[in-house]
Amino acid sequence: MQILLVFLDGVGLGDDAAYNPFNAAKLPAMRALLDDRVPMASAVPLASTRATLVGLDATLGVDGTPQSGTGQATLLTGRNAASLHGRHFGPWVPAAIRPLLRNDSVLARAVRAGKRAAFANAYPRELIELMKADAEAEQAGTPRKRLPQFLRAGPPVAAAGAGLLTRDAADILGGNAVASEIVNDGWRERLGHLELPDITAREAGITLAAIAARHDLTLFAHYATDTVGHTQDLGQAVRALERVDEFLDGLTSAIPPETAVIVASDHGNIEDTRTDHTRNPAIGLFIGTGHARHAAHCASLLDVAPLIMALLGLRDAADS
């Protein structure tokens, strides 16, 4: 079975319609998957013929507001990073938790088991080399440069640990990678890669489906939903969700139904524009053959990695 994990940063399920961009946004793809229902906390669990929506507990039995670093580490390893660290922590993965994430993520375990795994996000080549240099310095015990904050986020740390942080601008151009923001605007306008095509979110979704078709396990991470959530701007939040919806439209139009697609987040944020992070359940959307059965195994962030390991036919253990 092929598995695609689409990580959306900071997307929870709330219910206050007046402050919830899910209620205001035009989301034809999501609504088509969910029998014309809006992704809200009061709607879950919700199963249709094509998908199942559940809420994933992001509090993990730890006081305080869930954060990205420990939430992402938990999602990608199945270990309670907030409990191990003693508190929720973010926005980056705390240094003490990074070895766990590098060595025991679903990506690393899949690679060790001989599975074809991919991190579909592209990064500038100089940042990929910076991560390699950091890993070499750590192994040699020599002084290390402080990595930029976004390289300490869960997905790139996990990908680097698995040897999968390899895709760059050339891969976007060749249809072998997707920009973290889904479209290529940032690469073109801020990084000067004018050779990259000006694509739609739907086209990016189709590209991701093609990448997933070549691998047993694929991870793609999108962060703008959390960034926009921090602005507490309903209009920006609506536009961010509509981009994700267009992306899902392209993805679901191209991916085989037997591929297990899991759309999951690390904590709530964008679903309530009165605040930033929330203690709401994180979104858990399961698409493809067996979606209801897969969703039934997932009640919290802790459950996603064990499900992926099981679907890959591997034990949920660090030496899988």
Secondary structure, DSSP 8 states (H G I E B T S, - for coil): --EEEEEETT-B----GGG-HHHHS--HHHHHHTTT----GGG-SEE-SSEEEEEEB-STT-SS---HHHHHHHHHHSS-HHHHHTS---SS--TTTHHHHHHHSHHHHHHHTT--EEE-B---HHHHHHHHHHHHHHHHT-------GGGGSHHHHHHHHTT-----HHHHHTTS-BBTTBSSHHHHHTS--TTS----HHHHHHHHHHHHHT-SEEEEEE-HHHHHHHHT-HHHHHHHHHHHHHHHHHHHHHS-TTSEEEEE-SSB-TT-TTSSSBSS-EEEEEESTTHHHHHTT-SBGGGHHHHHHHHTT--SSTT-
